[in-house]
Amino acid sequence: MPPIKAFLNLIRWKNLIMIVLVQFLIKYALLEPFGVDTALDFVGISVLSLATICIAAAGNIINDINDIETDFVNKPDKIIVGSGISEKAAYNLFIAFNIIGVALGFYLSHAVNKAPFFTIFVLISALLYVYSSTLKQMPLIGNLVISVLVGLSLIIVGLFDLLPVMTPQNREIQLTLFEVIWHYALFAFMLNLLREIAKDLEDINGDYKAGMNTLPIAIGRARTRTILIILSLIPLLAVISYVINNLYNVQVAVIYFLVLVVAPLIFTFIKTCYAKSKQDYHQLSNLYKLVMLFGMLSLLLYKFAILN
């Protein structure tokens, strides 16, 4: 594997691009069009995104380092650490990305006059390390932690862009838009939780040989699939409720959500009911990621929906 390709795969470049895309969508498709007071200009949101993806990249790297044993079973043809990139080089990259991410977070926190916000970046960096080394081996705990961090990658835009310039005069509109970000973060959290459980089902053989105690190993495949089926109803029903209560009179938004979010969620739910093989769960994992992407892209419709 060429070094550049190995590096890009190691940091999960596609996932990092999605983080940047969503953060810029929140900034320029949700906040800016409404003309609300914001603390970040283009440079500011770029620094925030860069800090976020640096720490996320570091998390992906340490995860690959700690997964060498399981990857030999789960995906022997996609091993990066020890193949495309040496373990020493991976550790150096892990440290470098963390330093850059935390340093950018320190700079940005002081730039918006919210120095305590710096601790957010430190905590995220630490949690990603603990997740990779310990928490991911625990039933459901690791899934919940990594999903919370995914949701936080959205919420952090509101924390840095809205809260620093909140005043008694603009408090209502600032909190209203922060609530919108919160709803999208919950959606991302739920979809990622489902995806993490599906990945655990996909990787059960390698995880078992490595001595891990993920949810499928702790309670069995059948029970875990039942939990996945039940949990998959939550985002489906939540999105349907949101469309009925908030978008019923906006035809374009209704069509978008029904075709690109609700329909794929229904398809995914049905596929989950019949999933059995490693390949089935791999497909489910990809479907959840696709639905999350379409859900985030709906931010482009939000202003249109509100104005109508």
C-alpha positions as CSV (number, residue, x, y, z in Angstrom):
1,M,0.0,0.0,0.0
2,P,1.5,3.4,-1.0
3,P,2.5,5.6,2.0
4,I,0.0,8.4,1.2
5,K,-2.9,6.0,0.8
6,A,-1.9,4.2,4.0
7,F,-1.8,7.5,5.9
8,L,-5.2,8.6,4.6
9,N,-6.8,5.3,5.5
10,L,-5.1,5.4,8.9
11,I,-6.7,8.7,9.8
12,R,-10.1,7.7,8.3
13,W,-10.0,10.7,5.9
14,K,-13.6,10.2,4.7
15,N,-14.9,10.5,8.3
16,L,-12.8,13.6,8.9
17,I,-14.2,15.2,5.7
18,M,-17.7,14.5,7.1
19,I,-16.9,16.3,10.3
20,V,-15.6,19.3,8.5
21,L,-18.6,19.3,6.2
22,V,-21.1,19.2,9.0
23,Q,-19.4,21.9,11.0
24,F,-19.3,24.2,8.0
25,L,-22.9,23.4,7.2
26,I,-23.9,24.4,10.8
27,K,-22.0,27.6,10.4
28,Y,-22.9,28.7,6.9
29,A,-26.2,26.9,6.2
30,L,-27.8,27.4,9.6
31,L,-26.3,30.2,11.6
32,E,-25.0,32.7,9.0
33,P,-28.2,32.9,6.9
34,F,-30.2,33.9,10.0
35,G,-27.9,36.8,10.7
36,V,-27.4,35.9,14.3
37,D,-24.5,37.1,16.4
38,T,-21.5,34.7,16.0
39,A,-18.1,34.6,17.5
40,L,-16.2,32.8,14.7
41,D,-15.3,34.2,11.2
42,F,-14.1,31.9,8.4
43,V,-10.6,31.6,10.0
44,G,-12.2,30.8,13.4
45,I,-14.5,28.0,12.1
46,S,-11.5,26.6,10.1
47,V,-9.4,26.5,13.2
48,L,-12.2,24.8,15.1
49,S,-12.6,22.2,12.3
50,L,-8.9,21.6,12.1
51,A,-8.6,21.1,15.8
52,T,-11.5,18.7,15.8
53,I,-10.2,16.6,12.9
54,C,-6.7,16.5,14.3
55,I,-7.9,15.1,17.6
56,A,-10.3,12.7,15.7
57,A,-7.4,11.6,13.5
58,A,-5.3,10.9,16.6
59,G,-8.2,8.8,18.0
60,N,-8.4,6.8,14.8
61,I,-4.7,6.2,14.8
62,I,-4.5,4.9,18.4
63,N,-7.6,2.8,17.7
64,D,-5.8,1.1,14.8
65,I,-2.7,0.6,17.0
66,N,-4.7,-1.1,19.7
67,D,-6.7,-3.1,17.2
68,I,-3.7,-4.8,15.5
69,E,-4.6,-8.2,17.0
70,T,-8.3,-8.1,16.2
71,D,-7.7,-6.7,12.7
72,F,-5.7,-9.8,11.7
73,V,-9.0,-11.7,12.1
74,N,-11.6,-9.1,11.2
75,K,-10.0,-7.5,8.2
76,P,-6.6,-9.0,7.4
77,D,-6.6,-7.4,4.0
78,K,-7.0,-3.9,5.4
79,I,-4.3,-3.8,8.1
80,I,-2.4,-0.5,8.1
81,V,-0.3,-0.4,11.2
82,G,2.6,-2.8,10.8
83,S,2.0,-3.0,7.1
84,G,1.6,0.3,5.3
85,I,2.8,2.3,8.3
86,S,5.1,1.1,11.1
87,E,3.8,1.1,14.7
88,K,6.5,3.6,15.8
89,A,5.5,6.0,13.0
90,A,1.8,5.6,13.9
91,Y,2.5,6.5,17.5
92,N,4.5,9.6,16.4
93,L,1.5,10.6,14.3
94,F,-0.8,10.0,17.2
95,I,1.2,12.3,19.4
96,A,1.6,15.0,16.7
97,F,-2.1,15.2,15.9
98,N,-3.0,15.4,19.5
99,I,-0.5,18.2,20.2
100,I,-1.7,20.2,17.2
101,G,-5.4,19.7,18.0
102,V,-5.1,20.6,21.7
103,A,-2.9,23.6,20.8
104,L,-5.4,24.9,18.3
105,G,-8.1,24.4,20.9
106,F,-6.1,26.4,23.4
107,Y,-5.7,29.3,20.8
108,L,-9.3,29.3,19.8
109,S,-10.6,29.2,23.4
110,H,-8.7,32.3,24.2
111,A,-9.6,34.0,20.9
112,V,-13.3,33.8,21.8
113,N,-12.6,34.8,25.5
114,K,-13.7,31.5,26.8
115,A,-10.4,30.0,28.2
116,P,-12.2,27.2,30.1
117,F,-13.4,25.8,26.8
118,F,-9.9,24.6,26.3
119,T,-10.6,21.7,28.6
120,I,-13.1,20.3,26.0
121,F,-10.3,19.5,23.6
122,V,-8.2,17.9,26.4
123,L,-11.1,15.8,27.6
124,I,-12.0,14.6,24.1
125,S,-8.3,13.6,23.4
126,A,-8.1,11.7,26.7
127,L,-11.5,10.0,26.2
128,L,-10.5,8.8,22.7
129,Y,-7.4,7.3,24.2
130,V,-9.2,5.6,27.1
131,Y,-11.9,4.4,24.7
132,S,-9.4,2.8,22.4
133,S,-7.4,1.2,25.2
134,T,-10.2,0.2,27.6
135,L,-13.7,1.4,27.1
136,K,-14.3,-0.2,23.7
137,Q,-13.8,-3.6,25.3
138,M,-16.7,-3.1,27.6
139,P,-20.3,-3.9,26.6
140,L,-22.1,-0.8,25.3
141,I,-20.0,1.6,27.4
142,G,-17.5,2.2,24.6
143,N,-20.3,2.4,22.0
144,L,-22.0,5.2,24.1
145,V,-18.8,7.1,24.7
146,I,-17.7,7.3,21.0
147,S,-21.2,8.2,20.0
148,V,-21.3,11.0,22.5
149,L,-18.1,12.3,21.0
150,V,-19.6,12.2,17.5
151,G,-22.5,14.3,18.8
152,L,-20.1,16.7,20.5
153,S,-18.4,17.4,17.2
154,L,-21.6,19.2,16.2
155,I,-22.4,20.8,19.6
156,I,-18.9,22.3,19.8
157,V,-19.8,24.6,16.9
158,G,-22.6,26.1,19.0
159,L,-20.4,26.3,22.0
160,F,-17.7,28.4,20.2
161,D,-19.9,30.3,17.8
162,L,-23.1,31.1,19.8
163,L,-22.4,31.1,23.5
164,P,-19.5,33.6,23.6
165,V,-21.6,36.4,22.1
166,M,-24.9,35.6,23.9
167,T,-26.5,38.6,25.5
168,P,-29.9,39.1,27.2
169,Q,-31.1,40.7,23.9
170,N,-30.2,37.9,21.6
171,R,-30.5,35.0,24.1
172,E,-33.8,33.7,22.6
173,I,-32.6,33.3,19.0
174,Q,-29.2,32.0,20.1
175,L,-30.8,29.3,22.2
176,T,-33.3,28.4,19.5
177,L,-30.5,27.8,17.0
178,F,-28.4,26.0,19.6
179,E,-31.4,23.7,20.1
180,V,-31.5,22.9,16.4
181,I,-27.8,21.9,16.6
182,W,-28.6,19.8,19.7
183,H,-31.3,17.9,17.8
184,Y,-28.9,17.2,14.9
185,A,-26.3,16.1,17.5
186,L,-28.8,13.7,19.0
187,F,-29.5,12.3,15.6
188,A,-25.8,11.8,14.9
189,F,-25.4,10.2,18.4
190,M,-28.2,7.7,17.8
191,L,-27.1,6.7,14.2
192,N,-23.5,6.3,15.3
193,L,-24.6,4.2,18.3
194,L,-26.5,1.9,16.0
195,R,-23.4,1.8,13.7
196,E,-21.1,0.9,16.5
197,I,-23.3,-2.0,17.6
198,A,-23.5,-3.3,14.0
199,K,-19.7,-3.1,13.8
200,D,-19.4,-5.1,17.0
201,L,-21.6,-7.7,15.5
202,E,-19.5,-7.7,12.3
203,D,-16.2,-8.0,14.3
204,I,-17.3,-10.5,16.9
205,N,-14.9,-13.2,15.9
206,G,-11.7,-11.1,16.1
207,D,-12.9,-9.3,19.2
208,Y,-13.5,-12.6,21.0
209,K,-10.0,-13.9,20.1
210,A,-8.5,-10.7,21.4
211,G,-10.2,-11.2,24.7
212,M,-12.6,-8.2,24.4
213,N,-16.0,-8.2,26.0
214,T,-18.2,-6.3,23.5
215,L,-22.0,-6.4,23.7
216,P,-22.4,-9.4,21.3
217,I,-19.8,-11.3,23.2
218,A,-21.3,-10.5,26.6
219,I,-25.0,-11.3,25.7
220,G,-24.8,-13.1,22.3
221,R,-25.5,-12.3,18.7
222,A,-29.2,-12.9,18.8
223,R,-29.9,-10.6,21.8
224,T,-27.6,-7.9,20.5
225,R,-29.5,-8.0,17.1
226,T,-32.8,-7.7,19.0
227,I,-31.4,-4.6,20.8
228,L,-30.2,-3.2,17.5
229,I,-33.7,-3.7,16.0
230,I,-35.4,-2.0,18.9
231,L,-33.0,0.9,19.0
232,S,-33.2,1.4,15.2
233,L,-36.9,2.4,15.7
234,I,-35.9,5.4,17.8
235,P,-34.3,7.6,15.1
236,L,-37.0,6.4,12.6
237,L,-39.9,7.4,14.8
238,A,-38.1,10.6,15.9
239,V,-37.6,11.8,12.3
240,I,-41.2,11.0,11.3
241,S,-42.4,12.9,14.3
242,Y,-40.2,15.9,13.5
243,V,-41.4,15.9,9.9
244,I,-45.1,15.8,11.0
245,N,-44.8,18.4,13.7
246,N,-42.4,20.9,12.0
247,L,-42.2,20.4,8.3
248,Y,-45.7,19.3,7.3
249,N,-46.3,22.5,5.3
250,V,-42.9,22.6,3.6
251,Q,-43.2,20.2,0.6
252,V,-39.5,20.2,-0.4
253,A,-38.3,19.4,3.1
254,V,-41.0,16.7,3.6
255,I,-40.0,15.0,0.3
256,Y,-36.3,15.2,1.2
257,F,-36.7,13.6,4.6
258,L,-39.1,11.0,3.4
259,V,-36.9,9.9,0.5
260,L,-33.4,10.4,1.8
261,V,-33.8,9.8,5.6
262,V,-37.0,8.0,6.5
263,A,-37.0,5.5,3.6
264,P,-33.4,4.5,4.2
265,L,-34.1,4.1,7.9
266,I,-37.0,1.8,7.1
267,F,-34.9,-0.2,4.7
268,T,-32.1,-0.4,7.3
269,F,-34.6,-1.5,9.9
270,I,-35.9,-4.3,7.7
271,K,-32.4,-5.4,6.8
272,T,-31.5,-5.5,10.5
273,C,-34.4,-7.9,11.1
274,Y,-32.9,-10.4,8.7
275,A,-29.2,-9.7,9.3
276,K,-27.1,-12.8,10.1
277,S,-23.7,-12.7,8.4
278,K,-20.6,-10.5,8.8
279,Q,-21.4,-9.0,5.4
280,D,-24.9,-8.1,6.5
281,Y,-23.6,-6.1,9.4
282,H,-21.0,-4.5,7.3
283,Q,-23.7,-3.3,5.0
284,L,-25.7,-2.0,7.9
285,S,-22.7,-0.1,9.2
286,N,-22.4,1.6,5.8
287,L,-26.1,2.3,5.6
288,Y,-26.1,4.1,8.9
289,K,-23.2,6.3,7.8
290,L,-25.1,7.1,4.6
291,V,-28.3,8.0,6.5
292,M,-26.2,10.2,8.8
293,L,-24.7,12.0,5.9
294,F,-28.2,12.7,4.3
295,G,-29.5,13.8,7.7
296,M,-26.7,16.3,8.1
297,L,-27.1,17.6,4.5
298,S,-30.7,18.5,5.4
299,L,-29.2,21.5,7.2
300,L,-29.3,23.1,3.7
301,L,-33.1,23.0,3.9
302,Y,-33.5,24.5,7.3
303,K,-33.7,28.1,6.4
304,F,-36.2,27.3,3.6
305,A,-38.3,25.3,6.1
306,I,-38.4,28.1,8.7
307,L,-39.2,30.8,6.1
308,N,-42.2,28.8,4.9
